[in-house]
Amino acid sequence: MRTLNQHFINGQFVQSIGTDVQELVNPANKKTIGTLVLGNEHDVQLAIAAAKEAFKSFAKTTVDERIQMLQRLHDAIMAREEELTRAAVEEYGSPVKPSKGRTTFAALTCLYAKESLKRFSFEKMQGTTKIILEPLGVIGAITPWNANYTHICNKIAPAIATGCTIVLKPSELSGLQTHLLMACIADAKLPAGVVNIVNGTGQIVGAELVRHPDIAKISFTGSTPVGKIICKDASGTLKRLALELGGKNPNIILDDADFSKAIPMAITIAFSNTGQACHAGTRLLVPENRLDEAKELLKQAVASTKIGNPMDEDSVLGPLVSQKQYDTVQRYIQAGIDEGAELIVGGLGHPEGLDEGFYAKPTVFAHVTNDMKIAKEEIFGPVLSVISYRTEEEAIAIANDTVFGLAAYVSSTDMERARRVASQIIAGRILINKAVQDDPYAPFGGFKQSGLGRDSGVYGLEEHVEPKAILGYEAH
Ligand code: NAD
């Protein structure tokens, strides 16, 4: 049992002023593994003051200096890769193999920001006007639990790259992981006050960041309902906002697709991170005349996807993060049954022999219509809704008939056709014949209620600067 009672403020671990506690639970066996002391407004205010002071000199650092810092942060994370991965398995329940992949990816995020920084111009001339892209100031970042290291690094790295300082509130369900990441940040020897992390709840620590006048921008990753609250609360100080929110992403299997590849891949896309992924493709659009074939292949693909102890090397899916998340998933499975969808795999309750943790059955429904709850709402668990269509136009219309617009997938043997379909889908990122997000420099973010702004590459850096135009130069 560990008690984690420190924040990382002004380059140091400091004891929390807030005294409320949150239990940290291993989702694979429901055992308490530690307690996290939650910060309050005073902790946040100290962190903001440190970040504000640090910004004065950090904004003036050179690109080269910041390149070195990003490299150091990458190296510090990789030096603790095993320890970080173990904590993610224990606290979050993600199986060891994908957990390791995500730890490495978090470190790589720093190198991607470094490469983007090398290509970024902070100044340009436009006729007789000089345009300077100035760092915004202190960024307030708020992150979720579903890929703790990645989300934190995705906020810290572009802030460092652009000369901004940051106060970050991670998820209160990720205390153990965050504590180790704070140690990496300390190891990286960044200037004091550049990166500050305050543990706490959204309602107290998160809300203080959102309303504080010294925060220039809120960079939030989380659910759409909380994104909407933040939008309202940030309006009092007219803060800049970047909101990376939820999705109900369509995966269109065109009628000429190679089903032997596309259907198993659809399971990977839907159940990635045990379905707790914003980019999960949870609406599978299948041509009506090939539905039976798809159903058979879906059953086989689920049967060969091992759900089990996250410590096992061959587990692909693990438990859900919490009792709350497990209950939510159960409610949606019940809703699918009540609304008359055909349950073809899974269902209510735990998979056989896995009732000691928050394990849900990987579940697939067919004959789903786009007006059902399980087609409209983000579930954030291993539940896939199969919707059939008759024509390509109908598939595109169904794909776009959603309040979300984060990601989408298209499978076809005809690349020109797949690209044509992809271009008509309203979503921030569309993958053709692949499950892996393999371009770290491509913008990531959502249309419609999936958010505002973009992460990644140069687009992610642009979110952290404000253009200033100085008119009065000589024409060249
Ligand atoms: P959540 O919205 O409940 O919480 C996210 C963060 O916001 C947490 O740190 C929480 O403490 C904080 N928060 C809660 N209420 C707040 C408030 N009133 N003011 C300020 N902060 C507040 O989301 P979650 O359950 O942690 O994560 C799952 C959600 O995140 C899903 O909807 C998923 O789609 C989304 N997500 C989106 C992306 C993306 O890149 N688009 C990536 C990962 C997760």
Boltz pocket constraint, residues with backbone or C-beta under 6 A from the ligand:
constraints:
  - pocket:
      binder: B
      contacts: [[A, 142], [A, 143], [A, 144], [A, 145], [A, 146], [A, 169], [A, 170], [A, 171], [A, 172], [A, 200], [A, 201], [A, 202], [A, 203], [A, 205], [A, 206], [A, 207], [A, 210], [A, 221], [A, 222], [A, 223], [A, 224], [A, 226], [A, 227], [A, 229], [A, 230], [A, 243], [A, 244], [A, 245], [A, 246], [A, 247], [A, 277], [A, 278], [A, 378], [A, 380], [A, 406], [A, 445], [A, 450], [A, 451]]
      max_distance: 6.0
